[in-house]
């Protein structure tokens, strides 16, 4: 589990750097929001207004994406979390593919 957690944190760091390189303000969520709401980051506009909530998914398999409908505790999975965007890290594409969560549902 620690290995998976570490890979996820590295993906989150790469996402944060990608957003900042585009001039977007990206704020890390609280541990509680990360676990309960499935939100890793808040994206703000230049006026400091919230424009998106993001859950980052890293280390995906080539040509394959798994979604979590229910988590290991039996609670709602990230597909039904509060993030408006899921950002899939796709190294084979050179970055992240961002998808509206409602479209995945």
N, C-alpha and C positions, 0 to 999 in steps of 0.2 A: 504494500500500500504506500509506503514512503517513497518508493521509486516513482510510482504514478503521480503522487502529490508533487514531487519535485519537477517532473516533466510539465505538469499543469502550471506550476508557478513560472517556469521558464517561458511557456507560451503566453501567459499573461503579461510578463515583462516585455516580450517581443511585440505584443499587441499595443501596450502602453507606448512604447517607443514609436511604433508605426503611426499612432494617432497624433502624438506630439510632433512628429516630423511633418505632418500635414497641417500643423497649426491648430489642432483641436485640443481643448482642455479635457483631460481624461482623469477622473478621480476614482481611486480604488474604493470599493464598497467596504462596509464594516464586515466583520466576520459573521455576524448575525444575518445580514442581508445576503451574504454569499451563501450561507447554508440554508436559510429558510426561504429566501426569495429567488435564489439562483441568479443573483446579479453580481457580476465581478467588477463592473465599472459603470460610472455615470459619465456621459458625454455632455458637455456644456457648450453653448454658443458663446460668442464674444461678449454678450451681455450677462453671462453667468446663468442663463436659463437652461434648464434641463431639456435636451433634445432627444436623448436615447438612453436606454439602459441595456447593458451588454453582458452576455454570458459567453466566455471564451472557451472553446473546445480545441484542444491541441492533440498532436500525435495521432491523427486519423489514419486509417488504412487507405491505401491507394484505391480509388474508385469505390469507396465504401464509407458510409456514414451511419453510425448507430445513433438512435435517439432513445432517451430515457423517459419512459412514460411513468414509471414508478421506481423509486429508489430502493436501496437495500433495506431501509427502515420501514418500507411500506407506504411512505408518504409520496406526494406527487413528485414526479421526476422533473428534470430541468425543462422538458418540453412544455410543461404546464406551470412553469415559474413566472415571475414578473418581468423578466427581461424582454424588451421589445425586439432585440436583435440577438441572434446567435452568430458568433464569429468563429468559423471553423478555420483552424490553421491548416493550410495546404502547402507544404514545402515544395511539392512537385509543380505548383503554380507560382511559387515565389512569394507567398504571403498569406493573407486571410481572405476568405470568402464570407461576406456578411449577408445573412438571410433574415428576413422578417420572421419572427417566431410564429406569427399568425399564419404565415404561408406554410410552415412546416406542420402545423397542427392540421 
